[in-house]
Amino acid sequence: MICFVNANLLKLYGDAIHVVNIMGTISVNQFRDNLKTLVVEVVSTHEPLKVSRRAGDDFIVMNAEGWEREQEILYILQNNNLMRKMSKSLTTHSSNAGHKPTDEQMNEITGI
């Protein structure tokens, strides 16, 4: 699956596994006038903000953690080998045929 995101459109090809939520849309003038407040809100809520311009060419403001997450998702979605492995893992998990860790392994994983 490949995910393309721009300020005007979100297209998902294949099975949807991630959706980008847009906090809202404001004009570039509103953004400029309220820059500090809006940046704090975007960082604290982890939700992107769409800023529209009269000439078109809208843009998105998002926090760095969200950007890194989106980049990781795009990398995974574009990696066919990794997607096949994930699909196989989901199939074995769904059929309860995957690896079952021992209690000791689970304690190590969960830190108990």
DALIN-V776114 format. One record per pair of residues at least 12 apart in sequence whose ideal C-beta (glycine too) atoms are under 10 Angstrom apart, sorted by the first residue. I is the first residue (numbers start at 1). J is the second residue. If there is no record, write none. Layout:
{{I;J} {I;J}}
This chain:
{{1;13} {1;14} {1;15} {1;16} {1;17} {1;18} {1;73} {1;76} {1;77} {1;78} {1;83} {2;14} {2;74} {2;77} {2;78} {3;16} {3;17} {3;18} {3;19} {3;20} {3;70} {3;73} {3;74} {3;77} {3;78} {4;74} {5;18} {5;20} {5;22} {5;48} {5;60} {5;70} {5;74} {6;50} {6;57} {6;58} {6;59} {6;60} {7;22} {7;25} {7;48} {7;50} {7;51} {7;52} {7;53} {7;56} {7;57} {7;58} {7;59} {7;60} {8;50} {8;52} {8;56} {8;57} {8;58} {10;22} {12;77} {13;77} {14;77} {14;83} {15;87} {17;73} {17;76} {17;77} {17;86} {18;69} {18;70} {18;73} {18;74} {18;76} {18;77} {20;47} {20;48} {20;60} {20;62} {20;66} {20;70} {20;73} {21;45} {21;46} {21;47} {21;48} {22;47} {22;48} {22;49} {22;50} {22;60} {22;62} {23;38} {23;41} {23;42} {23;45} {23;46} {23;47} {23;48} {23;49} {23;50} {23;60} {23;61} {23;62} {24;38} {24;41} {24;47} {24;48} {24;49} {24;50} {24;51} {25;49} {25;50} {25;51} {25;52} {25;58} {26;38} {26;49} {26;50} {26;51} {26;52} {26;61} {27;51} {27;52} {27;53} {27;54} {28;51} {28;52} {28;53} {28;54} {28;55} {28;57} {28;58} {28;59} {29;51} {29;52} {29;53} {29;54} {30;51} {30;52} {31;49} {31;50} {31;51} {31;52} {31;53} {31;59} {31;61} {32;51} {35;61} {38;51} {38;61} {39;61} {39;63} {41;61} {42;60} {42;61} {42;62} {42;63} {42;66} {43;61} {43;62} {43;63} {43;64} {43;65} {43;66} {44;63} {45;63} {45;66} {46;62} {46;63} {46;65} {46;66} {46;69} {47;62} {47;63} {47;66} {48;60} {48;61} {48;62} {48;63} {48;66} {48;67} {48;70} {49;61} {49;62} {50;62}}
